[in-house]
Amino acid sequence: MIHQDVAWRAMTGYDLPAVQAIADQVHPGFFEAPEVLAERQRLYRNGCYILEIGEKPAGYVLSHPWRSGLLPALNVMLGQIPAVPDTYYLHDLALLPVARRVGAASHIVSALVKHAAAKGFPDMSLVAVNGSRGFWEKHGFAAADAPGLAEKLKSYEPAARLMVKTLTV
């Protein structure tokens, strides 16, 4: 990290009110109920982190193993992680304005790439929204052609794009 008082740590259930507050501020057009965010954290704790600046929540990431081609809908409970996942899905990365441009997002993306590779996933996937496509491209993600997911992607926003990063050759 660039700054000493900026740190990612494992998310706990106690962090969920802060996660909801950050989500409401950063993604006002992409509402997800507290129960949905809590379920993501509960189902795969190894992929959920909170960013603190001076010990105050300033961002979070939710990620988990998933199945390619089965894009999770917004604000819908997953129920469980698939028995045979074949992609590592980055559900959400949200930073408050104070946490931007300090290297925090790149740091956690790098850590998640290492985690996914260590778990043997061939790729990582995500849905880019809010004009974030350029950020993801800088981290090796590329827009994927997904005609079968067109309607689900539109449910995020008209410009939403499925993006994939290959981890193994």
C-alpha positions, -999 to +999 in steps of 0.1 A: +000+000+000+010+036-006+000+049+029+007+034+062-028+039+076-046+023+046-051-014+050-073-043+038-085-068+064-109-098+065-145-087+066-166-099+096-203-098+103-197-067+124-186-049+093-218-054+074-235-021+084-205-002+071-205-023+039-241-014+034-235+023+040-206+023+015-226+003-011-255+028-007-231+057-013-210+043-041-236+022-059-269+041-055-283+026-087-273-010-078-291-016-045-285-049-027-303-057+005-283-062+037-292-099+036-276-103+002-244-087+012-243-107+044-248-139+025-219-132+002-197-127+032-210-158+050-207-181+019-171-172+011-152-154+039-119-158+021-130-134-007-145-106+014-124-078+027-129-043+041-106-014+035-098+009+064-082+043+064-072+053+098-092+023+111-124+037+095-142+017+068-136+032+034-142+004+010-149-033+005-147-062-019-170-092-022-158-122-043-164-159-045-161-190-066-188-194-092-198-210-125-190-194-159-221-184-178-243-183-146-240-146-138-255-138-104-283-114-106-282-082-085-299-083-051-306-121-052-294-146-027-271-173-040-281-200-016-247-217-019-214-217-038-217-242-067-203-276-060-180-274-090-171-238-096-151-229-127-144-192-123-136-168-095-162-141-095-156-106-083-190-095-072-182-060-060-153-036-053-165-003-038-143+025-025-154+058-010-139+088-027-114+093+001-100+058-007-095+063-044-061+069-061-041+055-032-035+021-047-060+002-025-081-011-054-051-024-073-037-040-041-068-060-034-073-070-071-037-083-071-043-103-039-075-118-053-058-128-085-032-146-065-059-163-043-079-174-074-047-188-091-037-206-059-071-222-058-067-234-093-093-213-111-086-209-148-100-174-148-117-146-129-149-128-140-169-098-131-195-073-145-180-039-151-204-010-143-202+027-135-176+033-162-151+010-146-141-010-177-108+009-181-098+001-146-104-036-151-086-036-185-055-022-167-057-053-145-058-077-174-095-082-177-111-082-212-147-077-223-161-111-231-187-118-257-217-132-238-248-131-260-266-155-237-262-131-208-272-100-226-305-095-208-290-102-174-262-077-181-288-051-191-304-056-156-273-041-142-271-011-166-271-007-204-233-003-205-226-033-182-200-057-196-189-092-186-151-091-182-128-121-178-091-124-169-074-157-178-052-170-150-037-201-166-027-208-202 
